[in-house]
Amino acid sequence: MKETTKTAVIRLRVTPEFKLAVEKAAAEENRTLSNWIETVLREKIKQEEV
């Protein structure tokens, strides 16, 4: 996937409990919430391409 300037926005509604769980996972990896979500999704995409 080619890196470009990040200008696109994805909005996602989740429960407060889910958001807390994702924030905790991101903090454990010393990542921002956005960076953690992007990293998880990139890994999933790579798995699916194989």
C-alpha positions, 0 to 999 in steps of 0.5 A, a space after each residue: 500500500 502506497 503511503 500518501 498524505 492522510 486526508 481521508 476520514 473514517 467515522 465509526 460508532 462503537 459502544 463506550 466500553 469498546 472504545 475504552 478497550 481499544 484505548 487500553 490496547 493502544 496505550 499498552 503499545 504506546 500508540 495513539 488510538 488512530 495509529 493503533 486502529 490503522 496498524 491493526 487494519 493494515 495487518 488484517 489486510 496483509 493477512 487477507 492478501 496472502 
